[in-house]
Amino acid sequence: MNVTVICFGAMREHLPEGARDNRAELEVRDDATVGDVVDALGAPRALAFAVLLDGAQASLDARVSEG
């Protein structure tokens, strides 16, 4: 599935090539978690200390959905 990732601060350095501003589209497996998305970016999980998923605070174990 495809997800949109918006990164701030040091996390921006881990956005893939072709990212626009602080936003990128990533393809992840259907049962991916926020932590899996961080891993897909190649970022250390310690950098993801403030995470919002669809506008609500979330943990690295939260499942992501399409979009």
Helices and strands as residue ranges (DSSP letters): E 2-6, G 9-14, E 23-27, H 34-41, G 45-47, E 52-53, E 56-57
